[in-house]
Amino acid sequence: MIDATLPQLAGGLFLSDGGLETTLVFLDGVDLPHFAAFVLLRDYAGRERLQRYYRPYLELCASTPGAGFVLETPTWRANPDWGRLLGYDSSALDQANIDAARLVSFLRDEWRSRLTGPVVLSGIIGPRGDGYVADAPSSAADAAAYHLPQAAALKKGGVDMLSAVTMTTSVEAIGVARSAKTVGLPVAISFTVGTDGRLPSGEPLREAMEQVDADTAPAYFAVNCAHPSHFEACFADGGAWTARIRGIRANASTRSHAELDAATELDIGDPADLGERYRRLRAPLPALNVLGGCCGTDDRHLRAIRDAWVQDRVT
């Protein structure tokens, strides 16, 4: 476990993976009940499938001199409400989170000699609700109590940090930040936004970040599960708050959340255009250095993002 300051806070390029669930479902034909990838941890074949998913991204990082990697657990749905729907009691769910952390730890050991930058193990905590709808929780205290068991299990498994992703309200994000503080791990808070640049709760991105920072400041913020065209305008007026954003995990598609929910086929968008949009975010987001993908993205998108980013540094 990394005890000191997270290495990505010192700058330098850090890559991550793409859209885990959409890749498994739409490209690999894997059945994921309730879009839950952690169920694959139940058996050897499932664990092998997850490892095969991560390896192209690690290969891309290995071909990028000096780049670090944020290796995130497949635990977006591994919380009590979703676990209950999938037949997991609290003990089984804790073990699934521990096993997920151990899986990414195994991959770090496997690739350590081939990577020139640090690898940070990140325990993913997803929203209690759907991820596109602001339907829970009722209070930050409720959210903290709800997410604490998963945070504790991920820490027991050996992650270096936690990442709250696809957060739809500042209230739930505060709860996860409090849980991370309780277990003694740094946390990144990643919000999702709609086509209007606002959270599903209606909160502007800046206001949501400021609410979290005022309560329990995370290590940094990120945006995920939205196309850059949905949130680029949020940064037009600048301000010190934009320097708190270090991570982007964008969707491949320009479609809205409602359109993506109803889609029966994968929209991979334009990888080259996506890479260019990431490159253009460097100006309004001066601390941006953790680059990954979300729904619809795969290693083709991450390669385009990496290429645009590295080319910009060269020129």
N, C-alpha and C positions, 0 to 999 in steps of 0.2 A: 504493500500500500504506500502511496505517495503521501508523506507526512507534511512536507513543506508546501509553499505556495504552488498552486497548479501551474505547470509549465506553460500552458497556453496564455496565462496572464502576462508573461514576459514578452509576448509577441511571437512572430514567426508563423509560418503556415502550418495549420493542422487540418487534415482531411478526416472525413468520417464516411459512413456508408450511405446508402440511398433509401428507397422505399421498401423496407423489409416485407411488409405484409402484401403490398401490391405486387411485388416481384414474385413472391411465393404463390399467390393466388392466380394472377393473370398470366405470368410468364412460365411458371413451373407446374401449374395445375395442382397445387397442394390445397387440400381442404383445411381451411382455418375457421373453425366454429367461432362465431362472434369476432372474427378478425383477430384472433388471439394466437400469436406465434409461439408463446411460451409452452403451449400444449405439446409442441414437438420435442420438448425436453424429456418426455415420458419414457422414450425408448431410444435404443442405439441408432436406429435408422433416422429418427427425427433429429437427434443431435448431429449426426453426420450431414443431414440436409442443411441445418443451420450453419455448420462450419463451411460447407461449400458456398453458401451465400456470401459469407464475409470475405472469403479469400480473394476474389477479384479486386476488392477495394484495398486490401492489404498489399496486393501486388502493385496496384497503382501507386500507393504510398511508397513502396520500396523503389519504384522507378523515379521518385521525386526527391532529389538530394536535399537533405536537411529537414524534410517535412515530418511533422509529428502526426499522430493518429489518435482520435478519440473513439475508442472501441466501446460501443454501447450495447447493453444487454437487451434481449428480445422480450422485455417485460412490460410493454405499454399497457397490456390488459391484465397484468398480474396483481390486481388489487381485489379486495374482498367481494364487492358486488359482482364483478365479472367472474371472479373465481367461483363464486357460488353457482352462477348459471352454468359453469363448465364442470361442476361436480367436485370442486376442491374445497375441503374444509380448511381451517386456519393453519393446521400443521402441514398439510400438503402444499398449501400456497406458500408458506414460508420456505419449504424445501425447494419449490420450483424457483423462487427468487435466488436462493443460495446456489442452486445448480446453474442458473443462468450466469451468475457472477463467476462461477468456476469455469464455465464454458469459455467466456471471453478471456479469463486468465490463462487458460490452456492455449488459446490462440496467440496471446501476447508472447508466451514462452516459445511457441512454435516459430514465430516470426521475428523474435527479438534480434537475432543476428543479421537479418536482412534489412532492417529498418535503421535509418541513420538519425531519426528523431525520436523523441520520447513517445510512448504509448500510454494513454490515460484510460483507465477502465471507468466507464460511466454507467451507473445504475439508473435505468429509465423508469420514471414514475409517470404514468398517464393520468388523465382526468377520471374522476369517479363516474362521470356521465358519458355521453356519447362522443364527445370530442368536437362536435360541430354545434352543439346546443348548450347554452348556459343554464343547466337545470340542477346543479348542485355545486357546492354544499350551502347550508343555511348560514354558516358563520366560519370565520377563520379558525376558531377553536375546534369546531366540528371537523373541518378539513384536516387540521393537524392531528387530531386523534385518529381519524380514519386512515391517513397515509403513514402514520408512524410504524405500524408493523412491517410494511413493505420496506420502508427506509432501513429499519433495523435488520431485516433479513438480508438486504443487499449489502449492508456493511459487513455482516457476518460472513457473507460470501467472499468479501475481499475487494470490493470496488474502491476506487480512489475518490470518487465524487458521485453526486446524484444529479440527474437532469429531469426536471419537471417539464414535460413536453405536451404540446397541444392544450395549453391552459386556456380556458375560455373566460375566466373571471379573475380579477385581482384577488378576490377573497380566497379562492382555492389555492392560488399561487402563494399567498401569504402562509396558508396552512402547511404547504409542502416545505416552504423555507423554514418554518418553525420546526417541522419534523427533522429536517436535515441538521439544524442547530442542536436539537436534542440528542441525536445520535453522533454528533461531532464530525460531520462531513460537509465539505463545501458543496454548494449546489448552483446549478445554472437554471434559470427560469426562462422557459420558451413559450411565448404566446402564439396563438393562431389568430388570424384576422380574416374578415370577409372581404369582398371586392371593394368595400368602402373604406378599408384600412382600419376598421374598428373591430374589437373583440366581439364574439357572439353576444356578450353581455351588453353591448352598446358602448362600452368604454373606449375612448381613444387610447391607442397604444402608449403614448407618452404618459397619460394619466395613470394607466394601470401599472406601468413601471414605477412611477413615483410613489404610488400607494404601497407597493411591495418594499421599495427601498426605505420608506419611512418607518416600516414595521420591523422587518428582518432582512437586511440587505443581502442578496445573493452574491456569489463570486462574479457573475455577469449575467446578462440577458441574451436571449436569442429570439428568433422568429421562425416558426415552422408551419408546414401544412397550409401554405398559401403561395401563389405565384408572385414573383417580385412586382409584377404590374399592379398587384392589389395593395402593396404597402410602400412602394417607392415614394409616393407623394407625402407620406407621413414625415419624411425627413427634410422636406423642402425648406423649412424655416430654420433648420439647424438647432444649435443649442448644446449645452454640455451633456444633456441626457443621451444624445446619440452615441457618445463615447462609452456608454455602459453596454452597448450591444456588440458582442463578439461573435455570435454564431448565427448562421442562416442555414436552414434546411427547407428549401422551397419545393413546392409541387412542380411537376413537369407541365401540367395543364393550366391554362388560363381560366378554366371553368370555375364556377362558384362551388361552394360546399354542397349546396342542394343538388346541383347538376352532377357532381362527382358521386354523391350518394346514390343517385338513380342510375348511374352508368353501368352498363353490362359489359363494356369493353374498355380496355386500358387506353387512355390518351397519353402518349409519351411526349407530346408537344414537340418542340424544336430544341434539341440539346445544345446546338451552337448558339442560338439566341439566348438560352438560359445562361450559358457560360458568360456571354457578353453582359447580361444584366447583372450577374454577380460582380463582374469586373467594374461596372459603373457604380456599384454600391460602395466601392472603396473610398470615394470622395466624401459622401455624406456620413459614412460610418467609419471614422478614423481608426477604431480599435478592431474592426472586423478581421478575424483570422481563423475562424473555425468553420469549415465549409463542408456541408453534407447535403443530402437530398431527402425528400419526403415522397408523398404519393406519386406514383408513376415514374419515378426516377430509378435508374440502375447505373451500372458502372460506365455506360456510354455517356450519361449526363455528367457524372463526376469527372470523367476524363476531359470533357469539354470545359467544365468549370476550372479544373486544374490548369488546363492549357491556356485558357484566357487569363487566369490569375498570374501564372508564371511568365507569360509573354508580356504582360503589363509591367511586371517588375523589371524585365530585361530592357524594354524600351523606355 
